[in-house]
Amino acid sequence: MLFDAGISRRELYKRLAAVSIDPAEITAVVLSHEHSDHVSGLPSLLKHQQSQRGAPLPLYCNARTQASLDWKEFAPTVELVEPGACFPVADLEIGTFTIPHDAADPMGFVVRAEGQLLGLLTDLGYVPDSVRFHLAGANFLLLESNHDLEMLKVGPYPWSVKQRVMGRNGHLSNDVAASYVAESLSAELHTLVLGHLSGNNNHPAIARLSMENALNGTKLSPRLAVAEREGPVLQFAF
């Protein structure tokens, strides 16, 4: 199962090969939203997969996201799912929920398998109660820790972009992400991956330290990893 495809097909295959995953093992692609850093590699990936398989690779997204995509010469097979819906893929159950971000209809995800709950939560400006509800009891969580607020304020972005990133439809800061985990998640969380770090306004060591400080004194002690922008694919077994 591949969630989003914001890097080129060649780079994706390279990173999969580095951890001994055959691209032919991908059974479906699920899209969170239409921003380029989540879909830029999608047309090439789907076209290549279809030529290799002799059949389309299923793509799951909602109707407003589909309408926001420009497929040009290649139109994939799309399975429409609306936010709040659940659907099966092989032996996985995928749950969807709405998140606050400046896209057409962005979604977060929970994946249920073998009695475990995996949450994927990136690209949102804050964590509403509805999102906290869907991720309560998560065992695994990939969580956005996009920017250090002070780095963003003094960084190279125009002020309008800084306001967007800091806004309620923007991205989670290190501090907001850390507060959410410390306040809302339970000791059932045993693996936490910080992701979607800004290349200009964050650093893996800063994101990790912010989360470690927030977890200190709580009952949570998850394995903590940071998914670096140019780093290898991270793998964790259920």
Phi and psi restraints in degrees (value plus and minus 20) as a CYANA .aco file:
   2 LEU   PHI    -133.8   -93.8
   2 LEU   PSI     104.0   144.0
   3 PHE   PHI    -120.6   -80.6
   3 PHE   PSI      92.1   132.1
   4 ASP   PHI      48.9    88.9
   4 ASP   PSI     142.6   182.6
   5 ALA   PHI    -170.7  -130.7
   5 ALA   PSI      51.7    91.7
   6 GLY   PHI    -112.8   -72.8
   6 GLY   PSI     -20.8    19.2
   7 ILE   PHI    -134.6   -94.6
   7 ILE   PSI     144.9   184.9
   8 SER   PHI     -83.8   -43.8
   8 SER   PSI     137.0   177.0
   9 ARG   PHI     -79.1   -39.1
   9 ARG   PSI     -63.2   -23.2
  10 ARG   PHI     -81.7   -41.7
  10 ARG   PSI     -62.8   -22.8
  11 GLU   PHI     -88.3   -48.3
  11 GLU   PSI     -58.9   -18.9
  12 LEU   PHI     -80.7   -40.7
  12 LEU   PSI     -67.9   -27.9
  13 TYR   PHI     -82.8   -42.8
  13 TYR   PSI     -57.4   -17.4
  14 LYS   PHI     -82.3   -42.3
  14 LYS   PSI     -63.9   -23.9
  15 ARG   PHI     -91.8   -51.8
  15 ARG   PSI     -55.1   -15.1
  16 LEU   PHI     -85.8   -45.8
  16 LEU   PSI     -62.1   -22.1
  17 ALA   PHI     -81.8   -41.8
  17 ALA   PSI     -53.7   -13.7
  18 ALA   PHI     -84.3   -44.3
  18 ALA   PSI     -41.4    -1.4
  19 VAL   PHI    -137.6   -97.6
  19 VAL   PSI       2.9    42.9
  20 SER   PHI      41.4    81.4
  20 SER   PSI      19.8    59.8
  21 ILE   PHI    -129.2   -89.2
  21 ILE   PSI     105.9   145.9
  22 ASP   PHI    -102.4   -62.4
  22 ASP   PSI     107.2   147.2
  23 PRO   PHI     -74.6   -34.6
  23 PRO   PSI     -44.7    -4.7
  24 ALA   PHI     -85.3   -45.3
  24 ALA   PSI     -36.2     3.8
  25 GLU   PHI     -96.1   -56.1
  25 GLU   PSI     -34.4     5.6
  26 ILE   PHI     -87.4   -47.4
  26 ILE   PSI     104.0   144.0
  27 THR   PHI    -121.8   -81.8
  27 THR   PSI     -38.9     1.1
  28 ALA   PHI    -188.3  -148.3
  28 ALA   PSI     140.5   180.5
  29 VAL   PHI    -140.9  -100.9
  29 VAL   PSI     115.5   155.5
  30 VAL   PHI    -138.6   -98.6
  30 VAL   PSI     110.3   150.3
  31 LEU   PHI    -124.3   -84.3
  31 LEU   PSI     113.8   153.8
  32 SER   PHI    -104.6   -64.6
  32 SER   PSI     -61.4   -21.4
  33 HIS   PHI    -188.3  -148.3
  33 HIS   PSI     158.8   198.8
  34 GLU   PHI    -116.8   -76.8
  34 GLU   PSI     -15.9    24.1
  35 HIS   PHI     -82.7   -42.7
  35 HIS   PSI     128.2   168.2
  36 SER   PHI     -80.0   -40.0
  36 SER   PSI     -53.0   -13.0
  37 ASP   PHI     -93.8   -53.8
  37 ASP   PSI     -16.9    23.1
  38 HIS   PHI    -139.9   -99.9
  38 HIS   PSI     -31.3     8.7
  39 VAL   PHI    -153.5  -113.5
  39 VAL   PSI     -22.1    17.9
  40 SER   PHI     -80.9   -40.9
  40 SER   PSI     -49.5    -9.5
  41 GLY   PHI    -113.6   -73.6
  41 GLY   PSI     -17.8    22.2
  42 LEU   PHI     -88.7   -48.7
  42 LEU   PSI     -69.7   -29.7
  43 PRO   PHI     -77.4   -37.4
  43 PRO   PSI     -65.3   -25.3
  44 SER   PHI     -83.8   -43.8
  44 SER   PSI     -61.2   -21.2
  45 LEU   PHI     -82.3   -42.3
  45 LEU   PSI     -69.8   -29.8
  46 LEU   PHI     -85.5   -45.5
  46 LEU   PSI     -59.7   -19.7
  47 LYS   PHI     -84.6   -44.6
  47 LYS   PSI     -64.5   -24.5
  48 HIS   PHI     -87.0   -47.0
  48 HIS   PSI     -62.4   -22.4
  49 GLN   PHI     -82.3   -42.3
  49 GLN   PSI     -60.2   -20.2
  50 GLN   PHI     -85.2   -45.2
  50 GLN   PSI     -60.1   -20.1
  51 SER   PHI     -87.1   -47.1
  51 SER   PSI     -53.9   -13.9
  52 GLN   PHI     -96.6   -56.6
  52 GLN   PSI     -56.1   -16.1
  53 ARG   PHI    -108.7   -68.7
  53 ARG   PSI     -45.8    -5.8
  54 GLY   PHI      58.0    98.0
  54 GLY   PSI      -8.9    31.1
  55 ALA   PHI    -174.6  -134.6
  55 ALA   PSI     133.6   173.6
  56 PRO   PHI     -86.1   -46.1
  56 PRO   PSI     126.8   166.8
  57 LEU   PHI    -107.0   -67.0
  57 LEU   PSI     101.4   141.4
  58 PRO   PHI     -79.7   -39.7
  58 PRO   PSI     118.0   158.0
  59 LEU   PHI    -140.8  -100.8
  59 LEU   PSI     103.7   143.7
  60 TYR   PHI    -126.6   -86.6
  60 TYR   PSI     107.3   147.3
  61 CYS   PHI    -180.8  -140.8
  61 CYS   PSI     153.3   193.3
  62 ASN   PHI    -112.5   -72.5
  62 ASN   PSI     149.5   189.5
  63 ALA   PHI     -84.1   -44.1
  63 ALA   PSI     -59.9   -19.9
  64 ARG   PHI     -91.3   -51.3
  64 ARG   PSI     -54.0   -14.0
  65 THR   PHI     -86.1   -46.1
  65 THR   PSI     -65.3   -25.3
  66 GLN   PHI     -77.3   -37.3
  66 GLN   PSI     -63.6   -23.6
  67 ALA   PHI     -86.8   -46.8
  67 ALA   PSI     -38.7     1.3
  68 SER   PHI    -110.2   -70.2
  68 SER   PSI     -25.1    14.9
  69 LEU   PHI    -115.0   -75.0
  69 LEU   PSI     122.2   162.2
  70 ASP   PHI    -129.7   -89.7
  70 ASP   PSI      86.7   126.7
  71 TRP   PHI    -109.6   -69.6
  71 TRP   PSI     -35.6     4.4
  72 LYS   PHI      34.6    74.6
  72 LYS   PSI    -130.0   -90.0
  73 GLU   PHI    -108.7   -68.7
  73 GLU   PSI     -28.9    11.1
  74 PHE   PHI    -147.9  -107.9
  74 PHE   PSI     101.1   141.1
  75 ALA   PHI    -131.5   -91.5
  75 ALA   PSI      94.5   134.5
  76 PRO   PHI    -100.5   -60.5
  76 PRO   PSI     150.9   190.9
  77 THR   PHI    -101.2   -61.2
  77 THR   PSI     101.1   141.1
  78 VAL   PHI    -133.8   -93.8
  78 VAL   PSI     109.8   149.8
  79 GLU   PHI    -122.2   -82.2
  79 GLU   PSI      93.2   133.2
  80 LEU   PHI    -102.0   -62.0
  80 LEU   PSI     110.4   150.4
  81 VAL   PHI    -153.6  -113.6
  81 VAL   PSI     117.8   157.8
  82 GLU   PHI    -117.0   -77.0
  82 GLU   PSI     130.3   170.3
  83 PRO   PHI     -74.4   -34.4
  83 PRO   PSI     113.0   153.0
  84 GLY   PHI      80.5   120.5
  84 GLY   PSI     -34.3     5.7
  85 ALA   PHI    -104.1   -64.1
  85 ALA   PSI     137.9   177.9
  86 CYS   PHI    -139.5   -99.5
  86 CYS   PSI     126.8   166.8
  87 PHE   PHI    -170.4  -130.4
  87 PHE   PSI     130.1   170.1
  88 PRO   PHI    -112.3   -72.3
  88 PRO   PSI     123.0   163.0
  89 VAL   PHI    -154.8  -114.8
  89 VAL   PSI      93.4   133.4
  90 ALA   PHI      34.1    74.1
  90 ALA   PSI    -145.1  -105.1
  91 ASP   PHI    -119.0   -79.0
  91 ASP   PSI      -1.0    39.0
  92 LEU   PHI    -125.8   -85.8
  92 LEU   PSI     128.0   168.0
  93 GLU   PHI    -133.6   -93.6
  93 GLU   PSI     100.7   140.7
  94 ILE   PHI    -123.5   -83.5
  94 ILE   PSI     102.9   142.9
  95 GLY   PHI    -127.2   -87.2
  95 GLY   PSI     124.1   164.1
  96 THR   PHI    -141.3  -101.3
  96 THR   PSI     134.0   174.0
  97 PHE   PHI    -175.3  -135.3
  97 PHE   PSI     133.0   173.0
  98 THR   PHI     -94.5   -54.5
  98 THR   PSI     121.4   161.4
  99 ILE   PHI    -147.7  -107.7
  99 ILE   PSI     133.2   173.2
 100 PRO   PHI    -105.6   -65.6
 100 PRO   PSI      83.2   123.2
 101 HIS   PHI    -171.9  -131.9
 101 HIS   PSI     136.1   176.1
 102 ASP   PHI    -104.8   -64.8
 102 ASP   PSI      40.5    80.5
 103 ALA   PHI    -148.0  -108.0
 103 ALA   PSI     157.1   197.1
 104 ALA   PHI     -81.9   -41.9
 104 ALA   PSI     -69.4   -29.4
 105 ASP   PHI    -181.1  -141.1
 105 ASP   PSI      47.6    87.6
 106 PRO   PHI     -89.8   -49.8
 106 PRO   PSI     129.0   169.0
 107 MET   PHI    -151.0  -111.0
 107 MET   PSI     129.4   169.4
 108 GLY   PHI    -124.9   -84.9
 108 GLY   PSI     153.1   193.1
 109 PHE   PHI    -159.9  -119.9
 109 PHE   PSI     130.3   170.3
 110 VAL   PHI    -146.0  -106.0
 110 VAL   PSI     121.7   161.7
 111 VAL   PHI    -141.3  -101.3
 111 VAL   PSI     106.7   146.7
 112 ARG   PHI    -130.1   -90.1
 112 ARG   PSI     108.5   148.5
 113 ALA   PHI    -180.3  -140.3
 113 ALA   PSI     116.9   156.9
 114 GLU   PHI      32.5    72.5
 114 GLU   PSI      17.4    57.4
 115 GLY   PHI      56.3    96.3
 115 GLY   PSI     -11.8    28.2
 116 GLN   PHI    -132.3   -92.3
 116 GLN   PSI     134.4   174.4
 117 LEU   PHI    -141.1  -101.1
 117 LEU   PSI     100.0   140.0
 118 LEU   PHI    -128.9   -88.9
 118 LEU   PSI     106.7   146.7
 119 GLY   PHI    -129.0   -89.0
 119 GLY   PSI     122.3   162.3
 120 LEU   PHI    -146.2  -106.2
 120 LEU   PSI      93.9   133.9
 121 LEU   PHI    -157.4  -117.4
 121 LEU   PSI      79.5   119.5
 122 THR   PHI    -157.1  -117.1
 122 THR   PSI     144.0   184.0
 123 ASP   PHI      44.1    84.1
 123 ASP   PSI      44.4    84.4
 124 LEU   PHI    -170.6  -130.6
 124 LEU   PSI     128.2   168.2
 125 GLY   PHI    -104.4   -64.4
 125 GLY   PSI     -45.5    -5.5
 126 TYR   PHI    -174.7  -134.7
 126 TYR   PSI     155.5   195.5
 127 VAL   PHI    -132.6   -92.6
 127 VAL   PSI      77.6   117.6
 128 PRO   PHI     -92.2   -52.2
 128 PRO   PSI     147.1   187.1
 129 ASP   PHI     -80.1   -40.1
 129 ASP   PSI     -54.5   -14.5
 130 SER   PHI     -82.8   -42.8
 130 SER   PSI     -58.5   -18.5
 131 VAL   PHI     -89.3   -49.3
 131 VAL   PSI     -62.0   -22.0
 132 ARG   PHI     -78.2   -38.2
 132 ARG   PSI     -58.0   -18.0
 133 PHE   PHI     -82.9   -42.9
 133 PHE   PSI     -67.9   -27.9
 134 HIS   PHI     -85.4   -45.4
 134 HIS   PSI     -50.1   -10.1
 135 LEU   PHI    -120.0   -80.0
 135 LEU   PSI     -17.7    22.3
 136 ALA   PHI     -81.6   -41.6
 136 ALA   PSI     113.1   153.1
 137 GLY   PHI      61.9   101.9
 137 GLY   PSI      -8.9    31.1
 138 ALA   PHI     -81.6   -41.6
 138 ALA   PSI     119.1   159.1
 139 ASN   PHI    -113.9   -73.9
 139 ASN   PSI     -58.2   -18.2
 140 PHE   PHI    -140.2  -100.2
 140 PHE   PSI     125.1   165.1
 141 LEU   PHI    -167.1  -127.1
 141 LEU   PSI     104.4   144.4
 142 LEU   PHI    -117.5   -77.5
 142 LEU   PSI      97.1   137.1
 143 LEU   PHI    -146.0  -106.0
 143 LEU   PSI     114.6   154.6
 144 GLU   PHI     -84.5   -44.5
 144 GLU   PSI     113.1   153.1
 145 SER   PHI    -157.1  -117.1
 145 SER   PSI      53.3    93.3
 146 ASN   PHI     -92.7   -52.7
 146 ASN   PSI     -65.8   -25.8
 147 HIS   PHI    -166.7  -126.7
 147 HIS   PSI     133.4   173.4
 148 ASP   PHI    -107.8   -67.8
 148 ASP   PSI     104.7   144.7
 149 LEU   PHI     -78.9   -38.9
 149 LEU   PSI     -62.4   -22.4
 150 GLU   PHI     -88.3   -48.3
 150 GLU   PSI     -58.6   -18.6
 151 MET   PHI     -82.8   -42.8
 151 MET   PSI     -60.2   -20.2
 152 LEU   PHI     -83.6   -43.6
 152 LEU   PSI     -63.7   -23.7
 153 LYS   PHI     -82.0   -42.0
 153 LYS   PSI     -56.8   -16.8
 154 VAL   PHI    -120.6   -80.6
 154 VAL   PSI     -16.5    23.5
 155 GLY   PHI     -98.8   -58.8
 155 GLY   PSI    -194.4  -154.4
 156 PRO   PHI    -102.3   -62.3
 156 PRO   PSI     -27.5    12.5
 157 TYR   PHI     -89.0   -49.0
 157 TYR   PSI     127.1   167.1
 158 PRO   PHI     -79.6   -39.6
 158 PRO   PSI     134.5   174.5
 159 TRP   PHI     -79.7   -39.7
 159 TRP   PSI     -54.8   -14.8
 160 SER   PHI     -82.9   -42.9
 160 SER   PSI     -57.9   -17.9
 161 VAL   PHI     -91.7   -51.7
 161 VAL   PSI     -59.5   -19.5
 162 LYS   PHI     -79.5   -39.5
 162 LYS   PSI     -62.1   -22.1
 163 GLN   PHI     -82.8   -42.8
 163 GLN   PSI     -59.9   -19.9
 164 ARG   PHI     -81.8   -41.8
 164 ARG   PSI     -68.1   -28.1
 165 VAL   PHI     -82.8   -42.8
 165 VAL   PSI     -59.4   -19.4
 166 MET   PHI     -99.5   -59.5
 166 MET   PSI     -33.5     6.5
 167 GLY   PHI     -94.0   -54.0
 167 GLY   PSI     154.8   194.8
 168 ARG   PHI     -92.7   -52.7
 168 ARG   PSI     -30.9     9.1
 169 ASN   PHI    -135.0   -95.0
 169 ASN   PSI       5.0    45.0
 170 GLY   PHI    -123.8   -83.8
 170 GLY   PSI    -134.2   -94.2
 171 HIS   PHI    -157.1  -117.1
 171 HIS   PSI     133.5   173.5
 172 LEU   PHI     -96.9   -56.9
 172 LEU   PSI     112.6   152.6
 173 SER   PHI     -98.2   -58.2
 173 SER   PSI     146.6   186.6
 174 ASN   PHI     -75.5   -35.5
 174 ASN   PSI     -65.2   -25.2
 175 ASP   PHI     -87.4   -47.4
 175 ASP   PSI     -61.1   -21.1
 176 VAL   PHI     -87.8   -47.8
 176 VAL   PSI     -61.9   -21.9
 177 ALA   PHI     -80.7   -40.7
 177 ALA   PSI     -64.0   -24.0
 178 ALA   PHI     -85.7   -45.7
 178 ALA   PSI     -61.8   -21.8
 179 SER   PHI     -83.5   -43.5
 179 SER   PSI     -60.5   -20.5
 180 TYR   PHI     -79.7   -39.7
 180 TYR   PSI     -67.5   -27.5
 181 VAL   PHI     -82.4   -42.4
 181 VAL   PSI     -68.1   -28.1
 182 ALA   PHI     -85.1   -45.1
 182 ALA   PSI     -54.0   -14.0
 183 GLU   PHI    -110.9   -70.9
 183 GLU   PSI     -48.6    -8.6
 184 SER   PHI    -138.3   -98.3
 184 SER   PSI     -34.6     5.4
 185 LEU   PHI    -123.2   -83.2
 185 LEU   PSI     139.6   179.6
 186 SER   PHI    -128.4   -88.4
 186 SER   PSI     156.3   196.3
 187 ALA   PHI     -86.4   -46.4
 187 ALA   PSI     -28.5    11.5
 188 GLU   PHI     -87.6   -47.6
 188 GLU   PSI     -37.6     2.4
 189 LEU   PHI     -93.4   -53.4
 189 LEU   PSI      91.7   131.7
 190 HIS   PHI    -134.3   -94.3
 190 HIS   PSI     -26.4    13.6
 191 THR   PHI    -162.7  -122.7
 191 THR   PSI     104.3   144.3
 192 LEU   PHI    -148.5  -108.5
 192 LEU   PSI     103.6   143.6
 193 VAL   PHI    -137.0   -97.0
 193 VAL   PSI     103.9   143.9
 194 LEU   PHI    -109.4   -69.4
 194 LEU   PSI     109.8   149.8
 195 GLY   PHI    -159.8  -119.8
 195 GLY   PSI    -197.6  -157.6
 196 HIS   PHI      37.0    77.0
 196 HIS   PSI      20.6    60.6
 197 LEU   PHI     -93.0   -53.0
 197 LEU   PSI     118.1   158.1
 198 SER   PHI     -87.7   -47.7
 198 SER   PSI     119.9   159.9
 199 GLY   PHI     -97.5   -57.5
 199 GLY   PSI     -38.2     1.8
 200 ASN   PHI    -127.1   -87.1
 200 ASN   PSI     -45.5    -5.5
 201 ASN   PHI    -144.3  -104.3
 201 ASN   PSI       4.8    44.8
 202 ASN   PHI    -179.4  -139.4
 202 ASN   PSI     151.2   191.2
 203 HIS   PHI    -169.9  -129.9
 203 HIS   PSI     119.8   159.8
 204 PRO   PHI     -71.9   -31.9
 204 PRO   PSI     -60.1   -20.1
 205 ALA   PHI     -86.1   -46.1
 205 ALA   PSI     -55.1   -15.1
 206 ILE   PHI     -91.0   -51.0
 206 ILE   PSI     -63.6   -23.6
 207 ALA   PHI     -81.6   -41.6
 207 ALA   PSI     -64.1   -24.1
 208 ARG   PHI     -83.3   -43.3
 208 ARG   PSI     -65.0   -25.0
 209 LEU   PHI     -83.2   -43.2
 209 LEU   PSI     -59.9   -19.9
 210 SER   PHI     -80.4   -40.4
 210 SER   PSI     -63.6   -23.6
 211 MET   PHI     -89.7   -49.7
 211 MET   PSI     -62.4   -22.4
 212 GLU   PHI     -80.3   -40.3
 212 GLU   PSI     -61.2   -21.2
 213 ASN   PHI     -83.2   -43.2
 213 ASN   PSI     -59.4   -19.4
 214 ALA   PHI     -89.5   -49.5
 214 ALA   PSI     -55.1   -15.1
 215 LEU   PHI     -97.0   -57.0
 215 LEU   PSI     -41.4    -1.4
 216 ASN   PHI     -81.1   -41.1
 216 ASN   PSI     104.0   144.0
 217 GLY   PHI      72.2   112.2
 217 GLY   PSI     -23.9    16.1
 218 THR   PHI    -115.8   -75.8
 218 THR   PSI     158.7   198.7
 219 LYS   PHI    -109.8   -69.8
 219 LYS   PSI     -16.9    23.1
 220 LEU   PHI    -111.1   -71.1
 220 LEU   PSI     116.8   156.8
 221 SER   PHI    -165.5  -125.5
 221 SER   PSI      37.9    77.9
 222 PRO   PHI     -93.9   -53.9
 222 PRO   PSI     136.5   176.5
 223 ARG   PHI     -81.7   -41.7
 223 ARG   PSI     110.8   150.8
 224 LEU   PHI    -137.9   -97.9
 224 LEU   PSI     107.4   147.4
 225 ALA   PHI    -154.9  -114.9
 225 ALA   PSI     136.6   176.6
 226 VAL   PHI    -139.2   -99.2
 226 VAL   PSI     103.2   143.2
 227 ALA   PHI    -104.5   -64.5
 227 ALA   PSI      84.2   124.2
 228 GLU   PHI     -98.8   -58.8
 228 GLU   PSI     130.2   170.2
 229 ARG   PHI     -78.7   -38.7
 229 ARG   PSI     -61.3   -21.3
 230 GLU   PHI    -126.1   -86.1
 230 GLU   PSI      -8.4    31.6
 231 GLY   PHI    -104.7   -64.7
 231 GLY   PSI     159.4   199.4
 232 PRO   PHI     -93.8   -53.8
 232 PRO   PSI     145.6   185.6
 233 VAL   PHI     -86.1   -46.1
 233 VAL   PSI     113.6   153.6
 234 LEU   PHI    -112.5   -72.5
 234 LEU   PSI     114.9   154.9
 235 GLN   PHI    -143.5  -103.5
 235 GLN   PSI     114.5   154.5
 236 PHE   PHI    -155.6  -115.6
 236 PHE   PSI     113.3   153.3
 237 ALA   PHI    -102.9   -62.9
 237 ALA   PSI     125.9   165.9
